[in-house]
């Protein structure tokens, strides 16, 4: 079970992601409603306002998409908090990963609650007609957090496998008593 300080890291990062996400989305709506796009680095990176009523990459499940994805986000945030509470003591990468994903999921959840138009996306990357789906700060936090969580889980599995190998070697090296 993680220490109180480790749990504070989870909550602090989640709140920081939510705050950054909200500020950037409000700024994007305030500025980008009046323009088609703002080039940041030529046409490669642009700021372009898009409302996504679906999930990642525009996945849409019909008229009830908003409520389906809202429900999934609530379940995900609760599950992530519980995973944080159950993490091993000293697993800082796990707390950072879970806080990042939880903050991002909650940021997009707030969009689904506040507007039937969907999640505010505004970062547009690509060349010409070859473009990545438009995304936001919450999406970046979820992606980076998921990658960090995968790495953390991989490290845990590698450590467990190494421990099992050491235990097996130690057992094989012990002299056997004659029967």
C-alpha positions in Angstrom: 0.0 0.0 0.0 1.5 3.4 -1.0 2.4 6.1 1.5 0.3 9.2 2.0 3.0 11.2 0.1 2.8 8.8 -2.8 -1.0 9.1 -2.9 -0.6 12.9 -2.8 1.5 12.6 -6.0 -1.3 10.8 -7.7 -3.9 13.4 -6.7 -1.6 16.4 -7.4 -0.7 15.2 -10.9 -4.4 14.4 -11.7 -5.4 17.9 -10.5 -2.6 19.5 -12.5 -3.6 17.7 -15.6 -7.3 18.7 -15.1 -6.3 22.3 -14.6 -4.0 22.5 -17.6 -6.6 20.7 -19.7 -9.4 23.1 -18.7 -7.3 26.2 -19.2 -6.1 25.2 -22.6 -9.6 24.1 -23.7 -11.2 27.4 -22.6 -8.4 29.3 -24.4 -8.8 27.3 -27.5 -12.6 27.9 -27.6 -12.1 31.6 -26.9 -9.5 32.1 -29.7 -10.2 29.4 -32.3 -14.0 30.0 -32.6 -13.1 33.0 -34.7 -10.6 31.4 -37.0 -10.2 28.2 -39.1 -6.7 27.4 -37.8 -3.6 29.0 -36.3 -0.3 27.6 -37.7 2.2 26.9 -34.9 4.9 25.2 -37.1 3.7 25.7 -40.6 1.1 23.2 -41.6 2.8 20.5 -39.5 1.4 21.7 -36.1 -1.8 23.8 -36.1 -4.3 24.8 -33.5 -7.8 24.0 -34.9 -11.0 23.7 -32.9 -12.9 20.4 -33.2 -15.7 19.0 -31.0 -15.5 15.3 -30.7 -18.8 13.7 -29.5 -17.2 10.2 -29.7 -14.2 8.7 -28.1 -10.6 8.4 -29.2 -10.1 8.9 -32.9 -13.7 9.9 -33.4 -15.2 6.5 -32.4 -19.0 7.1 -32.3 -21.7 4.8 -30.9 -24.8 6.6 -32.1 -27.2 8.9 -30.3 -26.1 7.7 -26.8 -22.4 8.1 -27.4 -22.1 11.0 -25.0 -23.7 9.0 -22.1 -21.9 5.8 -22.9 -18.4 7.4 -22.9 -19.3 9.5 -19.9 -20.1 6.4 -18.0 -17.0 4.6 -19.2 -14.9 7.6 -18.0 -16.5 7.6 -14.6 -15.7 3.9 -14.2 -12.2 4.4 -15.4 -11.4 7.3 -13.0 -12.7 5.2 -10.1 -10.7 2.2 -11.2 -7.5 4.3 -11.6 -7.9 5.7 -8.1 -8.3 2.2 -6.7 -5.2 1.1 -8.6 -3.3 4.0 -7.1 -4.4 2.9 -3.6 -3.4 -0.7 -4.2 0.0 0.1 -5.8 3.2 -1.1 -4.1 5.0 1.3 -1.7 7.7 3.1 -3.5 6.3 2.7 -7.0 6.5 6.3 -8.0 6.2 5.7 -11.8 2.9 3.8 -11.2 1.5 6.8 -9.2 2.6 9.2 -11.9 1.1 7.1 -14.6 -2.2 6.6 -12.8 -2.5 10.2 -11.9 -1.8 11.3 -15.5 -4.4 8.9 -16.9 -7.0 9.8 -14.3 -6.5 13.5 -14.8 -6.8 13.2 -18.5 -9.9 10.9 -18.3 -11.5 13.3 -15.9 -10.7 16.3 -18.1 -12.5 14.8 -21.0 -15.3 13.7 -18.7 -15.9 17.3 -17.7 -16.2 18.2 -21.4 -18.9 15.5 -21.9 -20.8 16.8 -18.9 -20.6 20.5 -19.8 -21.4 20.2 -23.5 -23.4 18.0 -25.8 -21.0 19.0 -28.6 -18.4 16.7 -27.1 -14.8 16.9 -26.1 -12.8 20.0 -27.1 -9.9 19.0 -29.3 -7.5 21.6 -30.8 -4.0 20.2 -31.5 -3.7 19.2 -35.1 -0.6 17.5 -36.4 0.2 16.3 -39.9 1.3 17.2 -43.4 -1.3 18.2 -46.0 -4.2 15.8 -45.9 -2.3 13.2 -43.9 -3.2 14.3 -40.3 -3.3 12.7 -36.9 -6.7 12.9 -35.2 -7.0 16.3 -33.4 -6.4 16.0 -29.7 -6.0 17.9 -26.5 -3.9 18.1 -23.2 -6.0 15.4 -21.6 -5.4 13.1 -24.5 -1.7 13.6 -24.2 -1.8 12.9 -20.5 -3.7 9.7 -21.0 -1.3 8.5 -23.7 1.9 9.4 -21.8 0.4 7.9 -18.6 -0.6 4.7 -20.3 2.9 4.3 -21.8 4.4 4.9 -18.3 2.0 2.5 -16.7 2.9 -0.2 -19.3 6.6 0.4 -18.6 5.9 0.2 -14.8 4.0 -3.1 -15.2 6.8 -4.5 -17.4 9.4 -3.5 -14.8 7.3 -5.2 -12.1 7.0 -8.4 -14.2 10.8 -8.3 -15.0 11.6 -7.9 -11.3 9.2 -10.8 -10.3 10.7 -13.1 -13.0 14.3 -12.2 -11.8 13.2 -13.0 -8.2 11.7 -16.3 -9.2 14.9 -17.2 -11.1 17.0 -16.3 -8.0 14.8 -18.4 -5.8 15.0 -21.4 -8.2 18.8 -21.1 -8.4 19.1 -20.9 -4.6 16.9 -24.0 -4.2 18.9 -25.9 -6.7 22.2 -25.0 -5.1 21.1 -26.2 -1.6 22.6 -29.6 -0.7 20.1 -32.3 -0.4 19.9 -34.5 2.7 20.3 -38.2 2.2 17.1 -40.2 2.6 
